[in-house]
């Protein structure tokens, strides 16, 4: 029995994840003990304090140079982890802030007063009358965030799977809690849950096969087995395909993208914003880590497969985005296409600490995409008519006239999505394409550029509507409070900053782009 | 510490554009004009420094991981284009002084966008780093998009979108080549570099060089614009205000021919020689098609756009016949065309402001009602048809002379463009200005050119005359660029065709 080591846990290096988890747990306690009237404000404070503390701890660890494989080989604290955690925390904070917006809808949040009540029932009306609200959404989001952080840094398949579930389950719940159009929201939640579980099952099956192939859940163990195989190649390829299915589902890549538009539309818009960036970031991070570290030696098998997925994702994403008339669906399909662009960099599988590497390109792209996404969905919550959010693109007409500053900020965000120079989106695209070209996939770059051109038309439609069309009666940009305006301002300014002065951030990412093995 | 003059040159209008975000309403025009004139002053200062041999090049790290630098440099061609830009912008602001806004598209927004565009264009002409050039090349589209889409005719949103999509399509094709240059500079040098000075030394495999060159060339062909991808230009000028059209045709489109010389010929000499025959044919088609379409145009603004298509054909012809005379002529043509087209657009703008229509058939007998205005129109038109004594004659002659020394037949065909130019300009003048004073003319043309309008036309006509009589002013500046380009291509000037026969 002596060969079972005592479990070790490095508290300080893992403190950022702990801080988020502790804040989430305290949130549950608050739900239990604090009076109803105080809960909301306490939860918001907890979110802000928890995430800021996590960021501070992260920066402290970064300065002290804490790196290593932690928690008995389950989590790797390395350059990419630092960057991904930082990005997750920043985007998490910005998008969870939008949850707290109560000013635009008569002092109510975007969440149902009582999610358990039947839509249209008396109970619902009563809860609404009594101005109940679900302040549980904050701890739920924090739990999800902690799962994302672990998912992006896991170097062990079991940890990765647990993290995947921790990150997904709260999201299923949150998706079903919209105050308006509740049936749609509940349908979205169910769909997300069923399809998400299915994809988790694929991932689990892949995990089992990978274990069968290598006798290890650990990425280093798998890597060793790939280098000195005992079993046939077919087993490994099957395992990779099945795990890729699970990961690609979370990323929202074609052909596993069907849930994206429905869930994005059905979920409360603040939750959509949170999902759109954070889930994608964590899943791409986990994917890159698994494919580069565990099966990096097998890249000749998975590169063509992912290249095909990237190609289809880009093309289908932009073409379907073209035909959308609902802004949330449009952003949903656009997020599908962005998943494709990110995958282009994953396909390149380029490692370097001097020049643009795949990991740096992925991170920069997601950073630019993230700032734009957070701001875009915050903006969507603000454009309203008498019935609530006005999601029809046509009803966004002429907003440039009534509120040129917010419309201008949104235009910058759209230009960043489109990848027009002087915005972060352009540098992101450039990095992604450069990584793929140097990695030997120049044909994918050509396809990506063509897809980008179609994508421009998608975003241009929104700009044309806002600036060059006559206003629609009854639609206006609501006067949001700071919790919504800050994400929009930060998103727009960061998009411009990342486009004008990419040097410092890019250098940081390039220098920290090697996965610890 | 040395003052970064080139950065400053682009920064002045940018600061101006920023200052115009303040709520100053009526003062906006004056503030804008102040910054435009300040930029012009800095531009002239830079020109003096350049000609007196002061080293102006700047280089600072921008994205080391990509090998991209904030690198600005000035050569003869760049200087000519920068001067054209800084002179045209105040003239345009003066010409659009009375512009009335539409809703939120206030005159203040117009001035701010023009200054932003000026800043980005200046950096485009100065960039000595391919990625930096690409960035500004594409970024100029944004203010231009809003200038067309925000101010102008009823179909302006459509025109703006058409413009943007054509330009972006070209630009994205170029992006492929830009990324390719990164990949190959990394492969060949070991470290990536986007500096022009480094890339010139890049020994690309022949087929790769040709593919990459094509990416650049397609973007520049769309930009220039050449037949068959010129269709966005007439649509855009028809809808945009004349001032916007001046900036579009006079400055932005020049990036096309500018880029052909600086990037296609400079970086890919072998590939450029390979593609030259096709480009010559394309140029001829542009010259003749543009001229014929101009003759057939019933709208004054479309007509001028088509004349420009024809003129851009001449510029491209001069570039791709690879002679010192031709290339110098092309660069000089870029400058002259800037002034003469600006004069045409702005004078036509004055006419349209009075008549309220841009259709040729709505005018007639204007020269009796407003003689000064029609005098401006005549001079501007004659400059467009390259009348001897006016600057465009010199450049057109140089292009043809250069072409003749290599391909006499092509040169002979291109003269057809000059003949047709006389037709479209004179027909336009005859139809609109001469003849009996129509009823509409009598009602609308009550006031001749105002003080402001005279000051708009005067500098342009003065420039056309000055460069017509003393072309050496510009040609001396251009000569070093021409020599450098010729040495990069590695083709020597042909002796006269007669001499070739002798050997």
Interface residues (C-beta under 8 A of the other chain):
Chain A: X354 X355 X356 X360 X400 X401 X404 X415 X420 X421 X422 X426 X427 X430 X431 X433 X434 X437 X438 X442 X445 X446 X449 X450 X452 X453 X456 X457 X460 X464 X467 X468 X469 X502 X503 X506 X507 X510
Chain B: X61 X62 X63 X64 X65 X66 X67 X103 X104 X131 X134 X135 X136 X137 X138 X139 X141 X142 X146 X149 X150 X156 X157 X160 X161 X164 X165 X168 X169 X172 X173 X175 X176 X178 X179 X180 X182 X183 X186 X187 X191 X192
